[in-house]
Amino acid sequence: MKRSDAEILREYGPFPEVEQVAGVTFDGKQVWFASGDRLNAIDPESGKRLRSIDVPAHAGTAFDGRHLFQIAEDRIQKIDPESGQVLATIPAPGGGGDSGLAWAEGTLWVGQYRERKIHQIDPETGTVLRSIESNRFVTGVTWVGDELWHATWEGDESALRHIDAETGEVLEELAMPEGAGVSGLESDGRDRFFCGGGNSGKLRAVRRPK
């Protein structure tokens, strides 16, 4: 396994009235992050907050190219980003112990924090299609092309890990600086990860290794 230190490119925030940054996603233009009672969109170039949607937003966030998906306690909500309307709700596989959320291959991928698992689920029904074991607590989850990455956060230590999507084997790990915990994880599809900073109220951009 290849290990290196994460290179933080930029910090965003803290933001007014935001005490916690949980799930993070990217819609191609805006970075969205969950902050408990709302979803917030920022411009990743200027760092300016552009808008908010009042919706329960406690953990992972994902975008399928058209809709936002947001974990709210023990369920996953499908949201129209234009109107902010909740269009559908499915059960979350961890029953409230869920963490990260990502969209890939027409399905949702859900982290289960203390169970150290990532579940692939049907976005219409919530049915678990398969599960991957991790050997660390799982927070954020993201796909970059055919690479599955997840964040881990235990105590003061946090890292981004590239894992084999079949076996769960860790292929590469980026260690975050002490105290820079990662609650949510998303890729811009190119050379950046966006990392939710938990109770720091910050977002961080981290360089993705070539």
N, C-alpha and C positions, 0 to 999 in steps of 0.2 A: 504493500500500500504506500502511495506517495503522500507525504505530509508536508505542509508548508504553512506559513502565517498568512492570514487573510490581509489583503491590501484594501483599506477603507478609502474610497475615492471621495466621499462626501457624506455629510450629516445634514438631515432636514429636521427642523423643529428644535425644541419642543413647540407645539402648536397651542394656541389659546383654547381653553376648555377641553383639552385632551390630556387625560391622566395616564392612559394606557394605549399602546399600539399593539394590536393582536395580528389578525390575518392581513396579508398583503397580496394584491394582484395588479396586473398591468394590462390595459386594454389596447395597447399599441400607441397610445398618446399620453394617457394619464395613469398615474399610479394611484390605486385605491387602497385605503387601509381601514381596518375595523377599529373602533374605539369605544366599544361597550354599548352605547346607545345610538350610534350612527356610523354610516360609511362615509368616508371623506376622500375626495379626489384632489391630487396635487399635480402640478406641472413639474416633471422631473428635471427640467432644465432651469427654471427660475426658482423652484421650491415653493411657489405660491399655491395656497389652497384655493381651489376653483369652485367647489361646491360640496354639499353634504346631503345625504339621504338619511332621514330619521327612520331607522330600522334596527332591531336588536342585532348586535354584531359583536359576539363574544370571543370568537376564535377564528378559524381559517376562512379565507376569501378566495374565490376563483372566478375566472371569466372564460366563457366558451366561444367567444367571438361575437356574441350577441347579448347574452344575459350574464348577470353577476350571480354567483352562488355564495351564500353566507351561512356559516354555522352560528346558530343561536341556541345555546344550551344543548338540548338533546335532539335538535332537528336541523335540517339544512333547508334554507329558503332560496328559491329561484326568484330573482328580482329583475324587473325592467329598469335599466339604468337611466332611461329618459324620464319616465314617470315616477320612479321610486316604488312602484306597486309590486307587492309580493304576488307572484303568479302561481306558485305551487310550493308545497312543503313535503319533504320526505324525512323519515327517521334517520338520525346519524348513527353509524354502526357502534360507536363507543358509548351511546346512551348518556352523553354529557361529559365523557372523558376524552372528547375529541379535541384535536389541536389543528394541524395544518390541513389545507385543502388545495387541490390542483385539478386542472382539466387536461386530459390527454386521451387520445384514441377513442373519443366519443364517450368517455366515462369519467367519473370523479375518483380522485385518489385522496384518501382521508387518513391523516395521522391520528394514532391513538397514543396519547402522551405516556402515561405510566405503564401501559401494557407493552410499550416498545414495538408497535406494529404500524404498518401502512396497509390500508385496505383499498382495493379497487372495487367500486360499487356502481350499480346501475343508477343513472341520474334520474330515471323516471320513478323507480320503486324503492331505491335504497338497498336493494338486495346485494349482499357481499358476493363478489365474483371470485376473488382470491385475496390472500393476505401474505404480506412479506414481514418476516421477523427482523427486528433490529436489536443490537446489543446495548443501545443507549436510549434514553428518553427521546421521543420524537416530538418536535415542535412543528416548524414550517415544512411544507412539501412543495417541490416544483419539478417540472420537466423542462429540459433544454434540449430540443430535438429528440434524440433517442436516449438521453442521459437522465436518470432519476436522481435527484438530490433531495436531501432532507437536512434540516437543522436539528441540533441537539442543544440542550441547556440543562446543566446540572450544577447547582451551587453557583460559583462564580465563573464556571467554565462553559464556553459555548463554541460550537464549530459547525461548519457546513460540510456535508459528507456526500460524495458521489458513490452511489451503491449500485450493485448489479440487481436489476429489476426482477430477475428470476430467483436468485439465491439469497439476496440481502447482503452479500459480501461487500465490505467497504473497499472501494478502489482508490479513493482520493479523499483527503481531509484538509480543510482550511481552518486553522485555529483562529478564533476571534480574540482580540485583546481582552485581558481580564476585565470583567465588569460590563463588557459589551455583549449582553445576552441577545439571542435571536429568538423572537416569539413567532414571527411569520416570515415566509421566504417566497420570493418570486424572481423569475428571470425576465429580462427584456428580450430574450431570444437571441441575444448577441453576446456582448462582453460584460454585462453588469448583472449582479444580483441586487435585489432590493430586500432589505432585512428589517422587519419590525423589531423595535427595541424594547418591547414590554413596558414596564413602569417608568422607564426613562422618558417616555413620551416622544421618542425620536424614531426616525427612519434612517437607515444607513445604506449607501450604495457601496457594494464591494466588487472588486474586479474579479471576473470569472477567468480562470486559467485557460489559456489557449490549448 
